[in-house]
């Protein structure tokens, strides 16, 4: 399957899952804004993946699936109180990034469709 779709498709689908889960966490922060004692959470991905890639660089390639299985997506407490402006900003950024990855994946599939149509 990797020969047909390549690593790009695997990575983009993994990132779509990441942004979907992060959306749930940010939405939960907004929903619990007035809950006493609630601490906002966020999902860390970029920093942890960079560390993982740096540690694996000398040892060869890292599989995106392996990174996800090893807990690259980590939910952490983000602070002491929910800041609605900060959460809405994170939600908007996450939404844009999700849409970008979805569009890239759609273009990848359209390209494969065009290749298959050209073979007929």
Secondary structure by P-SEA (a helix, b strand, c coil): ccccccaaaaaaaaaaaaaaaaaaaaaaaaaacccccbbbbbbbcaaaaaaaaaaacccccccaaaaaaacccccccccccccaaaaaaaaaaaaaaaaaaaaaaaaaaaaaaaaaaaac
